[in-house]
Amino acid sequence: APWRALHGAPLIELSGDQDFQLFLQRNLEFTRKIREDVAALQRVVCDTFQLCKEEELLLVRQDLDTAQAPLEQCHKRTFQAETCFSQIRAGLRIYHGSLATIRDLLPGHAGLVETLQLDMANLSSNIQQQMEDLGLATVTYPTENQDPLPTFSSRFHHQVGGFFILANFQRFLETAYRALRHLASL
């Protein structure tokens, strides 16, 4: 089918742009660092609370109010950088706020959580700047977090909620990483 050949064609406005390729390489590394920090927090949750396997916690998950940021625009066949970048930024904002739950849960690791939040804010800012440089539409979010933090009915639910916030964030980062890598390969 002739349209399949077009699916792999480079995006005209992005292919060959050296500044864009440099942006992608830097932010692939940045995303990898964020993923490693989230994985470190996941190990702490596992070691501290013995919450390590998602399948063992699925029944409890139904009772929790944990956000999962969508990224379907980053892996559709009709991939568009503008909508994918917008979803990445919106997701980073959601998880940035949700990490306050992790800071409360793991006060001894507040420094790592704060570093992670700073890295997330910087990644979002980098993406916004690149979108502006490419002439893509951007949304500017208020600096204060408007979204309420999840509430939990018990300490155990707080721990499981923290587990799922990190698990969801890790999946989100993996998809964002694949999207950036896909753009870099065009």
N, C-alpha and C positions, 0 to 999 in steps of 0.2 A: 504494500500500500504506500502511495507517495507521501502521505502525511507522516509516516514513521520516520522518514529521512529528515523531516523538518524538526521532529521532536529533539534530536540531538544537535541541531544547529545552534551555534553560539548566539547569544542575545546581542543584537547589533550595538546597543548602547553600552555594553559592558565588555565585550570581547576585545582583548588587546590593550586595554587601558591599564598602563603600568601602575598608576596610582591606585586603581581599584584592586589590582592583583596584590600590591603591597598591603593594602587594607585587609584583604582576605587572609594573607599569610600571617600577619600580626594577630588578627583576631581569632584565627584558628588556634594559635598558640595560647592566646588569652582564654579562649573557651576550654581548651585542654586543662589549663591551670585551675580554672573554676571547677571543672569536673573532678579533678584530683582532690581539691579541698572539700567538695561535697562528699566524695568517697571517704575521706578521712573522718568527716563527721558521722557518716553512716557506720564506720567501724567503731566509733566511740559509742553510738547508740546500741550497737550490737554487744559490745563488751560490757557496757554499763548496765543495760536493762535486759540483756539476752533477747533482744528483738532483732532477729537476723533474717528471717525468712518470710517473705510477703505472703506466700500461700497459707501460712499458719495464722495469719492475721486478717484474712479476708472477711470473716464474719464480723469482727469488731469494726472493720472499715465502714460497714454500712451505717453505723451509728455516728460516724465522725463527719465533721464539717471541714474537710480539707480540699482546697482548690486544686484543680489540675488545669494548667494553662494550655489552651489548644494551640497546635502548630500544624493543623492539616494543610494550610496553604504552603507549607515548606516541603511537602512530599506528594503533592498532587501532580498528575501528568501535565496539568496546565500551569506549571510553576511560574510564578512571577516574583522577581526580586522584591519589588515594592511591598506586596502584601506579606511576603515571608518576613522581611525585615520588620514590618509593623507588628506582626505577631510575635516575633522574638522580643522586641522592645516591650510589648504589653506583658508578655510572660515574665520577663525579667523584673518588671515592676511588681507583679503579683508575688513572685517568690521573694523578692527583696523584703516585702512586708511580712510574709509568712516566716521568714527566718528569725523574727523576734520571738516566735514560739520556741525555736531551737535554742536561742540565747537564754530564755527563761528555763528551759529544760536542762541545759548544760552550762551553768554559770561559770564553771572552770574553763570553758572553751569560748568564752565571750569574745576574746581577741580574734580567734579564727573566724567566728561568725561575722564580726565587724569587718575584718579584712575581706571576707567573701562578699559582704554587702557593698563595700567600696569597689571591689573588682566588677561586680554586676552593674553598678551605676556607671562605671567607666566604660564597660562594654556597650551599654545602652547609649551612652553619649557618643562613642565612636561610631555606632551604627547610625545614629541620628545625623551626625556630621557627614558621613558618607552619603546618606540619602539626600541631604541638602546639596552636597557637591554634585550629585548625579541629577539634580533637579526633580527628585521624587518627592511626593507629598509626605509630610511628617506630622506627627501629633506631639505636642509638647505637654507633658504631664506636670501637674503641680508638684512642688518639691516635697510637701508633706504627704504622708500616706493617707489617702482617703478611705481605703478599704479597711473594714474592721478585722481585727485578728480573730482567728478561729477560737471558739470557746469549747472547753472540754468539761465533762461532768465529773471526772475523777482524775487522779494522778496517773492511773494506768492509761486512761484514754488520752491524756496529754502525751504520754510516752509513745503510744501507738500513733497518735496524730503526728508527732515529730518524725517518727519513722516514715510515715507515708508522705509527708511534705518533702523529705529528702529523696525518697524513692521517685516521686513524681518529678521533682526538680532534676534528678539525674536523667530520667527518660527525656525530659524536655531539652536538656543540654545535649544529649546524644543526637536528637533530631536537628537541633540548631547547628551542631558541629557538622553533621552530614550535609545540611543545606549549604553551609559556607564552603565545605570541601567540593560540593557539586559545582558551585559557582566558580571556584578556583580552577576546576578542570575544563571549563568551557573555552 
